[in-house]
Structures are given as C-alpha cells and as structure tokens.
Amino acid sequence: MVVDELRQANLAKDRFMRTVSHELRTPLNSVIGFSDLLLRGYAGELNEEQRRQVAMVRDAGEHLLAIVEQVLEVAGIESGEVPIEIASFDAVELVREVVEMLLPEAHRKGLDVAAETPSEQVLMLSDRTKVKQILMNLVGNAVKFCDRGGVTVELRAQEDRIRFRVRDTGPGVPEEIRHTLFEEFVQGTLPDGSRPDGVGLGLAIARRLAVLLGGTLELAETSERGSVFELRLPTDARTS
C-alpha cells in the first residue's frame, strides 16, 4: 500500500512539473522574443540605460527558460518519455570535443582542461547526444567549482564497459551534501562562498541519463585536493 501511494505521489508530482513547466514555456518565449525585438530597435531606438535594462529582462528570461527545460527533462526521464537514439560513435572524439568546448571558460578562470584517452578509436553503440550531455555537465561543473589547477577527463575501455573519469583540483564536495549530491535541487557553493547559477538539476539529470543508457554515475573520490566523478557506460547500450 505504501509503495503504491508513493508511486501515485511521484506520478502526480511529475504531472504537476510537466504541466507547470509547459505553461511557463510559452510566456517566457514571448518575454525573450519581445525583449530581443526591443534590443534590435523594432519599436524605436533605446538609450543606453534602456538597452541595459531590456537586456537584463531578456537574460533573466533565458535563464528561467533553461531551468524550465531542465525541469521538463527530469519529469520526462522519470516518466519514460525520453527516447534513446542508438548509433555508433567514437568516444575518444567525443571526449576531445567536450574538452575543446569548455576550454575557453576554463582559460578565463586560469584553469586548464585536458583529455587522457587512448590513441586509437573507442567505439560505442549508445546515444551520443545524451553521453555528451552527461560529460558536458560533469566537466562544466568541475570548471565552475575549481579555483586552481585544472580538470582532466580520462577515458578507458574495459571489456564491455567504457569508463569516463572527470578529475578536478578543486576544494572537494562538502560532506553535508555528498549523500544527496545527485538529487534534485541540491547545490554546493563556489570557492568564494557564493551560490552558482541554476537550481541544482544538472547532476540529477546526468545520473538519470546514465541509468537510462544502462550505466552508472558516482562520486568516486573527493577531498580538499579535488574530486573525481566516474561515469560507466556499456559499450553497447542495446544489451543493457
């Protein structure tokens, strides 16, 4: 009885999240769209202060829309509505692509991002877009919370599994959130003590996508010298 009640409560929660998020998406797109038109001068030229304030409205709308999309993604994964598109791709190429995309942000902070991969191809049969999303989240988080040194993405092929490890030299994950790190709306603090952008859905989505692809995502190591997140995925997601 308790299990059935919990299941019904979760279904009700997911329906609520999807409904509210869908209802928010349309007006948010309107806010962003009309703000952009104002910035382009379609309703007349704006002075510098007006442009600054309209840009703030547009940026806030885009930020909120990104949160809405994350909420919808969580609800979609929970309800089994997220399709998996299986195709063959080279995991080495994917890791290098993720590193290249996040290098500019890392360099702005005085950090480096490096890839440690085999010299030959490592072929996977999985959903490339979702694997990339997981890695972008892990590496992006590492860059965000790291205040010195850098981030290394390691790739190793192990029999029928592929292991990705994202290692950083940051301050580590606070002990008080380690056991809830992959739950929704859980966030750490930046090295300067401030809160990062977002609402703490990135790691929750990343783990759910890993499970969806037949894999696991864990915090493998953490200390004041840095953290290691480990993603393990099957070489062939069709057999998971």
HELIX and SHEET records of a PDB file:
HELIX    1   1 VAL A    2  LEU A   39  1                                  38    
HELIX    2   2 GLU A   48  GLU A   78  1                                  31    
HELIX    3   3 ALA A   91  ARG A  108  1                                  18    
HELIX    4   4 ARG A  128  PHE A  145  1                                  18    
HELIX    5   5 GLU A  175  THR A  180  5                                   6    
HELIX    6   6 GLY A  202  LEU A  212  1                                  11    
HELIX    7   7 ALA A  237  THR A  239  5                                   3    
SHEET    1   A 2 ALA A  87  ASP A  90  0                                        
SHEET    2   A 2 LEU A 123  SER A 126 -1                                        
SHEET    1   B 5 ASP A 112  GLU A 116  0                                        
SHEET    2   B 5 GLY A 150  GLN A 158  1                                        
SHEET    3   B 5 ARG A 161  ASP A 168 -1                                        
SHEET    4   B 5 GLY A 226  PRO A 234 -1                                        
SHEET    5   B 5 THR A 216  SER A 223 -1                                        
END                                                                             
